[in-house]
Amino acid sequence: MEIATARFGPLPVEEDDVIHFPAGLVGLEECCRWVLLDDVLHDATAWLQSVDRPEIALMVTSPRRFVPEFQLRVARRELEPLALESVAAAEVLTIVGKAEGTFTLNLKAPLVIHPEHRLGRQVIANGEAPIQYALGSTPKNMRRSA
C-alpha cells in the first residue's frame, strides 16, 4: 500500500511493517496502525507515522538513549495484550515533544512494542515519571529533523 504522508510525501508501506496499536494512542485513539521510520538526519530518533491519518507523524526515541537510568514500571496487566514471552523482548519508545525551546520526552506514557508480533500499546508508568522530561539544549541535527 502507499500512504500520502504530510511529512514524507508518498510512502510505500508493506503490511508486514505496520505496527498495530489496538487502543490507539492517548488523544489519537482512532489511529491504530503505525509504521516506524528511521530518521535519516539523526540516528537517535525515529518517526512513528500513522497509516490511518497520514498527516500525523510523531518523533520517538529510546528513553535510555537520553535517560540511562530510565526503568519502566507498569502493572503486568498493562502488558498482557502484547503477549510478550519476556519483558526483555519489548521495545520501549518515548514520544519526543518540544516545549520552551527544548525537546522533551514523555516518560509517563511510553510506547511498548512487541516487534515480533507487530503489536504496540501506550502505557501509563507507575510512579513519578514526568510527562515532559527536558533534554536541555537541542542538538543541531535534531533541530533540523523536528
N, C-alpha and C positions, 0 to 999 in steps of 0.2 A: 504494500500500500504506500501511498505518498500523502504526506500531510503538508499543508501550506502554512508553515510557521511564520510568525511575525519577525522573530529574531534571526532565524537561519535560512529563510526562504523555503522553497520546496525541499522536502526531506524524505528520501525513500526509507521506509521502516519495514523490517521483517517482523512478522507476527511473533517470532521467537525472541525478538528484542524487547517486546512490550512487558513491562512490569505492572502487575495488577494490584491496585490498592482498593480492595472491595469496599471499604468505608470511605474512600477518598481521603483528602487531607483537611485539616481544620480550615474552614472557610471556603474550601473547594471540594465539598462532598460529592458534587456531580462529576468530578474529574477522577475517574477510576483507572484509566490507562495512561501510562507514562513510559517514556524511553529515557535512558541515561546516556548523555552525550559527553564526550571529552571536551574540555575547554582547551582549544588549541593555543590560547595565549598564556595560560597559567596551569601548570601541572598539578597544583594543589586543589583545584576546583573542577567541578563538572556542572552540567546543566541537566535538570530534570524537566524534560519537555512534555507537556500534556498532549496526548493524542486526541482527547475529547474536546479540548479548547486550545487550538493551535496558537492563540495569542499569548498563552501563558507558558513561561519557562522560568524555573527557579534555580538560582545558583546554589549548589550544595558542595559540601566538603566533609571529609572525615573529621570529627571533632578532635580526635587525638593528634591530628596534624598541628593544631594550634593550642590545644589544651591537653598536654601529655597525661595529666593526672585524671582526665575525664573517665568516669565509670558510670555506665547506665544502670540505674536501679529502677526496675519496674516489677509489678506483680506478675507472676508466671502466667496468669490468665490473659494478660495483655499480649503475650507472645504466642499463645495457643493457636490462633488462626493461621499462623505462618507454618505450622507443622515442622518446626526445627527439630532435627535429631539432637543437636547440640547448640547451645547459645553461641559457641565459638564459630559456628557456621554462618552466623548472621553478619551482614554488613550494616554498619550504623553510619548514617549521614545526618548532617545538620543543615538546615536551610540558612543561607547567608543573607543577611539584610544590610541595610545601610541606614545609619542614624547619626545625626550631628557630625557629618563629615568622616565617619569611620565605618568600617564593616563590622557587623555583629553576627554572632552565632546564636541560634535558638537552641540552647542546651536543654530547655524544659520540655520541648516537644520534638525529639529527634525522629528520624525515619529509620525503621528497621526493615531490612530486606533479606529475604531468603533467596539468594542468587540462583540456586539450582531449580527451585520451583517457580521463580519469577513472580513471587508474591511480596507485597510490602504492606507496612502498617505504620501509621504515625502514632506514637505512644506518648503518654504523659509521664515524665520521670518523677519518681518519688523524691522527696527532699527539697532542698533549696536551689535547685538548678535555675539559672537566670534565663529569661526569655531573650534578653539582649546582652550577650556577653561581648563586650567591646574588644576588638582586636588591637586597638591602638592605631598608630599611623598606618595608612593604607599603602601596601606595596604598589609601586608604579604600574607593574604589569597587571595587577588585579584591577586597577582603576580603568584600564582600557577595556577590560572584558565585561565589566558590570554594567 
